[in-house]
Amino acid sequence: MVSDQVENAILGVEKDFLASFPGWEGQDILKLTDYEKVMQWIEKSADWRSPWVSQSLHVRIDGIGKTCKEFISVVHTSRIVPDEVNKFGRWPALVLGSLALCIREILRIGDSSRNPFLPLLEELTINTSLPLPPFNRPSNDDRPFAEFLLQLFVQLAHSLLKLALFMVKNQSEHRKDKPTEGFTKLSDENREAVRRLGALCDKLRGCILSNSSDTRSALPHLEQQTTGTSLNTYHSFPARFSRHFQGRGTYFTRIDQIFATSPARPALVSLYGLPGIGKTQLAMRYCNSQIAQYKVILWTEADTPMKIQEGLSKHAVNLGLPGAELRGDNDTWLLVYDNVDDRNILRQFWPEGGKGHIIVTTRDPFTANFRASDRISVLPLNMKESKNLFYDEIGRSPIPQQNPRIEKLLGEWEGVPLAINQMSSFITRLGMDLDQFVKLYDTSKPRLLQKEGYEEYPHSVATAFATEQLQQNPKAVMHAMCFFDPDRIPCEVIQSSFDSDETQGFNSVMCQMDYLDSLETLIRMSLLTKVDNDISIHRLVQDVVYLFMSKEDRQKAFDAVLSVLSKNFPTNAEGQMWKEWLWPLAGILIENNRITEALPLLMKALQIREALLPANDPALGITYYSIGLFYMEYNQLEKSLEYNLKALDVRQRCSDPDEGPLAFTYGNLGLIYRRMGELDKGSDCMEKGEELWRRSYGDNSDRYAICMYYLGNLRLDQGRIAEARQCHQKSFDIYCKILPRNFKTGLCWHKMATFFRRDDDFCNAEAYVRKALSIFEKCFDPTPRLARSTYLLSEVLRDSGRILEADEKRQAAERLRESITTLPYEKDSTPEAFERLVPYFLR
């Protein structure tokens, strides 16, 4: 039965071949039944000897041809081709003939650097790599082996034929600036064919290797040769060294120790870690430090089989070795496979034996385990190393340059050399003052993170951590991770989403298997790390992903995380860790006027904190006044006052020297008394708070700015307009200087617009409210604030006599308000109704 299958399949492929190349041309090509005939046919072409065909291209073509030759040898040895077909002897030409046509067209193009077809051909042929004969062939009744080999032959023949036909008919494809639709389709089909060929080869290798001890690859390799041979001295690796190298000396010692003690031949070390963490730089530095220890050092980019093939071929040419084989057993050699994404690629190019050492760099901790490798996790720099690197790169001494704002940025970049190098390079190129850079970073952070880089690493920080290339589910998981504490995200909290039939949390976005597959993908990209039952995410990764998320993705991710944590927030004193998890969620909810959603979290936190904490613990006071803030917003002023007085009692009894929380307590009491109409009591509390804020944080801090904002609103209620404007101007100046893109800065622009409107300065009023709108548009959950400020803009336009524009803006404000889904609102088109879209304490 298998014999009949083979005969029918091969005759079917031959029929397709002759239909594609009718007449003498097809018959002529079918005579190319062995590799020697193929090479004779190719060498008749003048292009083979033309000056634009490099020696490297000859080597790559030779490697392709030998791979196909060895594949045909495997088929011959297997004896699966029935006598009825074999007696004509033409079946090898169904692979070799199309191969010859492809090579002829490649030679006409020449230079491999601009040859779009060479990688496609290499991908097809490399994926037929099987152990070479002789091997112990499975028995004749091994039907899976015969069927797999038949499928592989047919798939390869058809894929080569399709490629040959396209190349013959589209000889000018390589001259186009952009690939045509036809070439793009061919590439996609080729990629799918490669996937199918790879799967079949894996099955065949399993059949062969289970019956054979010979596991040599058919592809370029570095292995033993006849005893007594010696390699020429040859060192080839990139020299894109960072000018300043920090904190990696101990890694050299660890690599040396592993190579000295490893029983494996060749010995292997894998360097893995976050993108931009310095794996490649570390490997380059190690190569440079070991020139005297190794007669041969080779380096190849290894993210695709094509790059490995090309790299090894070039080394073979420079070493003067035949084909692409790099051999020698009397000399030590070092081979670096840089940026390996898939461990299966390495199987095809792995050397056997010899005195060699291999370094693999990869993001993937799973690939780093290849062949029981000794793994080294390349970690971020510590703060001292980060500071040294930064100040070395900008050419300034850190001693007179001590700058708390720079140290804050270094903490934000959290030891990632890529970020430090990219930003310091930008400063150096423009000769910027550090304060000037900090201000620019505050206002233009996304653009700076997108700056493509310095010569050692050309990619931007944003590119290194980009999620655009991720599929939908891994991207959704990454987005959600932006709302957790980056250092500890308990797996069981997320898994709990899938324990219920309710559609909530992660369960509303994906199923459990999709989540687990996504988690594996992100761990293999080193974007997430999992230790025991906890997940962590680097703060810079979290920051970059959050920064470049769309508004819709932010809202969706936040709501999913909120649902998960609300469901799992413990109701007893068992959950120590939850004491600190409240504020990133409840705080965001309160600031966005989603008060009803914040209260359950606040009350659960209060229950836990009252059980876990002593009565004078400052954290308990924070919980009391946060709940008081909630009740104030819902006009339950007596309850609000009760909780804030509790907070004041805690603060006055605790021994914490930090007066900041006490300042907030007095500030909240001032807001409550203002809301109750007791303006004198409110003023006394606010003035006490202002003095404490000044002492605790200084009069140029964002916390002092919010105090001035509160005090300015109270002065407005008191009718002290000039003092109110001074307070709001001070708040405005501070926020614009230190947090120019923060939504609270937008509130300040809005507030100053109201003062200009009061003075009939409609030109400035319009400019300021438009600036507020531009800030809100880039903030989280902006719709309520956008609706409020758009309504104010309509009022300003109406005051200045631009009635039609005013009507358009009012309608826009009403449409924005109607789109709000996170809070109830009044439908009146009055200033008061739009003001109430924003929490009372932020109006």
TORTOR-374169 format. One record per residue (C-alpha): x, y negated, z. Coordinates in steps of 0.2 Angstrom, whole numbers, plus 5000, padded with zeros to 4 digits. Layout:
residues N
XYZ/...
//
This chain:
residues 843
500050005000/501449885004/502349934988/500749884979/500649714988/502449674984/502249714965/500649614964/501349464973/502949464963/502149484947/500949344952/502349224956/503249264939/501549224930/501549054938/503349024934/503149064916/501548964915/502548814922/504048844910/503348924894/504348974879/506248994879/506648884894/505648994906/506449154899/508149084900/507949034918/507249204922/509049274918/509749184933/509649334944/511149314955/512049164963/513549174951/512449154936/511649004944/513348924947/513848964929/512248884923/512448724934/514348704930/513948694911/513148524916/514248374913/513448304929/514348434940/516048354936/515448174935/516248044946/514648004956/514448184962/515548184978/516448324986/515248315001/513748344989/514648494981/514848564998/513048545003/512448614986/513648764989/512848785007/511148784999/511648914986/512449034998/510949025009/509749074995/511049214989/511049285007/509149285008/509049384991/510349504999/509249525014/507749565002/508849684992/509449775007/507749795014/507249894998/505449824999/505449784981/504649934972/505550024958/504249964945/504749784948/506649814952/507049894936/506749734926/507949644939/507049474936/506249444953/507749364961/507649224948/505949174955/506949094969/508649064961/507948994944/506948864953/508448824964/509548804949/508248674942/508248584958/510148574959/510248514941/509048364945/509948324961/511648314952/510848194939/510448074954/512148104962/512648014978/511648104992/511447945002/510047884990/509448054985/507648094991/507648274985/509148344993/508448345011/506848425005/507848564996/508948595011/507448605023/506648735012/508248845011/508848825029/507248895035/507549055026/509149095037/509149275042/510449385050/511649445036/511749625031/512249755036/510949765049/509949915055/508449895044/506749935052/506050105047/505050115031/503450125040/503749965049/502349875040/502549705049/504349685044/503949725025/502349605025/503349465034/504749475021/503549485007/502649335013/504249245015/504849274998/503249224990/503149065000/504949014996/504749054978/503148944976/503848804987/505448794976/504448804960/503348664966/504848554970/505748594954/504248544944/504048384953/505848344951/505848384932/504348274929/504848124941/506748104937/506647914941/505847934959/507447894968/507547724960/505947664968/506047544982/504547634991/504047814988/502547844977/500947924982/501548084973/503148094982/502348064999/501148204995/502548314990/503548275006/502048325017/501748485007/503648525009/503548495028/502048615029/502948745019/504448725030/503348755045/502648915038/504348975032/505048945050/503649045058/503949195046/505849185049/505549195068/504549345066/505749425054/507249385066/506249475080/506049635069/507949635063/508749585080/507849715089/508649845078/510349765076/511849695087/512349575073/511649405076/512749295065/511849145057/511849135038/512248945040/513748845043/514648885059/516148875069/516949045074/518449155075/519449195060/520949305058/522149305073/523549185071/522649045061/522648865066/521548715062/522248555056/522248415069/520548315066/519648205078/517948135071/516748045082/515847875083/516847735091/515347625095/515947595113/515047475125/516347345130/516047385148/515747555155/515047575172/514647705184/514947865174/516647925180/516048065190/515148135175/516848165166/517448265181/515848375181/516048405162/517848455165/517348575179/516048655169/517148685154/518548755165/517448875174/516048925162/516149115156/515249075140/516049065123/515848935118/515648835134/514148725134/513648565143/511948475140/511748285145/509948245146/508848095152/507847945148/508047855131/509347715132/510047785148/511847815140/511947995135/512747965118/513847825126/514447955139/514848085126/515747965115/516847905130/517148085135/517748125117/518947975117/519648025134/520048205128/520948175112/522548245119/521648405125/520748455109/521548485092/519848465084/518448355090/516848355079/515248255081/513548275072/511948185073/510748335077/508948265077/508648365061/509348515052/509848405037/510948285048/511848435056/512048515038/512748355031/513848315047/514648495047/514948485028/515848325029/516948395043/517248555032/517848445018/519048335029/519748495037/520048575020/519048725024/518048825011/516148795010/515548725026/516348845037/517348775052/518548915059/519948945070/520349045086/522048985092/521548805095/520248725107/518948625099/517548515105/515848495095/514548365100/512748385094/511948215098/510148175100/509448355099/507548355099/507148535096/508248675103/507748795089/508748685077/510348735087/509948915085/510348895066/512048815069/512748895084/514548955084/515049125091/516649145100/518249045099/519048935112/517748795109/516748685120/515048605115/514148455122/512248425118/511348265121/509548265122/508048185130/507248355133/507548445149/506948605141/508148595127/509548555140/509248735146/509748805129/510748965132/510748945150/511748785148/512448685163/511348535163/511848365169/510448235171/511148065167/510347945180/510047755180/511447645186/511247585204/511047395208/512947365211/513347455194/511947355185/512647195192/514347235187/513847285169/512747135167/514047005172/515447095163/514447085147/514046905148/515846865153/515546785170/516046825187/514546875198/515246785214/514746605208/513346665198/512346745212/510546725206/509046805215/508046785199/509346885189/509347015203/507447025202/507647065183/508947195186/507847275198/506447275185/507647355172/508047475186/509847535180/509447565161/511047515152/510047485136/509047355144/510547275153/511547275137/510147205125/509747065137/511547015141/511947025122/510546905119/511246785132/513046795125/512546765107/511646605111/512746555126/511246535137/511246475154/510546605166/509146495173/508646455155/508646645151/507546685166/506246555161/506246625143/506046795149/504546745159/503746665144/504346775130/504646945138/503747055124/504746975111/506446995120/506047175123/505747195105/507447115100/508447245090/510047265098/511847265099/513047375089/513147515101/511247545101/510347465087/508547505094/507547385105/506947425123/505147425116/505647545103/506547665115/504947685126/503647655112/502047755113/501447725095/502147885088/501247985102/499648075098/498048015106/498048125122/499948095127/499647915124/498147915135/499147995149/500547875148/499347725148/498547795164/500247815173/500447625172/499147605186/499947735198/501447705210/502847755199/503847845212/502547975217/501048025207/500248185215/499848315202/498348385212/497548205211/497448205192/497048395191/495548365202/494748275187/494548445179/493848535194/492048455191/490848465177/490548285179/491248175165/492448055175/494248015176/495348105165/493948235161/493048095152/494548075140/495248255137/495048435143/496248515156/497348605142/497548445132/498148355148/499348495152/500048495134/500148305135/501148315151/502348435144/502648325129/502948175140/504148265151/505148335136/505248155130/505948105147/504547975148/503948065164/504848175177/504048315187/504748375203/503848505213/502048435214/502348255210/502548155194/503647995192/503847865179/505347745177/504747565182/505447495165/504547625155/502947585165/503147405162/503547415143/502047535140/500847425150/501447265141/501147335124/499447415127/497947345119/496547265131/495347405127/496747545131/497147455148/495247445153/494947625148/496547685157/496147585173/494447645174/494947825172/496247805186/495047715197/493747855195/495047985200/495747895215/493947845221/493448025221/495048095229/495347955242/495448055259/494048025272/495148075286/496948045294/497748175283/498248065269/499747965275/500247915257/498547835253/498847695265/499847605252/498847655237/497347545240/498047375234/498547405216/496747455213/495647355225/496647205222/496447215203/494547245206/494347095217/495346975206/494247025192/492647005201/492247185202/491947175220/490647315222/491847435215/493247375227/492247395243/492147585244/494047585243/494247455256/493147545268/494047715265/495647625268/495047545284/494447715290/496147795287/497147645294/496147635310/496447825313/498347815308/498947645314/499147555331/497947415334/499247285331/499947355315/500047215302/499347335288/497747345298/497647155298/497847155280/496347275278/495247175289/495447015280/495347095263/493647165268/493246995275/493546925257/492347045250/490946995262/491346815259/491046835240/489346915243/488946765254/488846885270/489746745279/489546805297/490246975293/491646895283/492046785298/491946945310/493247035299/494446885297/494446855316/494947035318/496347005306/496846855316/496846945332/497947085325/499146955318/499246865334/499647025344/500847105333/502747075335/503047065316/504146905314/503446885296/502246745297/501646765279/500146875283/499546755297/499646615284/498446725273/497246755287/497146565291/496946535273/495446655272/494646575287/494746415279/493846485263/492546555274/492246395284/492246295268/490846415261/489846395277/489946205275/491046185291/492346085281/493246015296/493546185303/494046245286/495246105284/496046145301/496346325297/496946285279/498246155286/498846285298/499046415284/499946285273/501246255286/501446445289/501546475270/502846335268/503946415282/503746595276/503946575257/504546395253/503646265244/504046325227/503346505228/501846575220/501046605238/501246425242/500446385225/498946475229/498846395246/498846225237/497446285226/496346335240/496746165249/496346065233/494646145232/494246105250/494845925248/493645915233/492145975244/492745835256/492645705243/494545675244/494745675226/496545595225/497245725238/496345865229/497145815213/498845815221/498645985228/498046055212/499545965202/500746045215/499946225212/499946195193/501846145193/502346295203/501346425193/501946355176/503746365182/503846535189/502346635182/501846545165/500846695158/499946745174/498046735175/498146615190/499146495180/497746505167/496546455182/497646305186/497546245167/495746265169/495646165185/496746025178/495546015163/494145975175/495145825182/495445755165/493645775161/493145685177/494345545170/493545545153/495145595146/494345725134/495945745123/496945815138/495445905145/495246005128/497146035127/497246105145/495646215143/496246285127/497946325135/496946415149/496046525136/497646575127/498346635144/496746735148/496646815131/498246915136/497746965153/496947115160/495047115159/494946935153/493046925148/492346835163/493746705164/493646685145/491746655146/491946525160/493346425151/492446435134/490946355142/491946215150/492746185132/490946175125/490546045139/492145945135/491745945116/489945885120/490645745131/491745685116/490245685104/490745845094/489045915096/489146055082/490746125089/490046115107/488546215102/489646345093/490746365109/489246375120/488546515110/490346595110/490346585129/488646665130/489146805119/490646835130/489546845145/488346965137/489847085134/490347095152/490047265159/491047265175/489947145186/488147075186/487946895180/486546765179/485846725162/485646545165/486646425153/487246315167/488946265174/488546345190/488046515182/489746515172/490746465187/490046615197/490846735184/492546705194/492746745212/492346605224/494146595231/494846575213/493646445206/
//
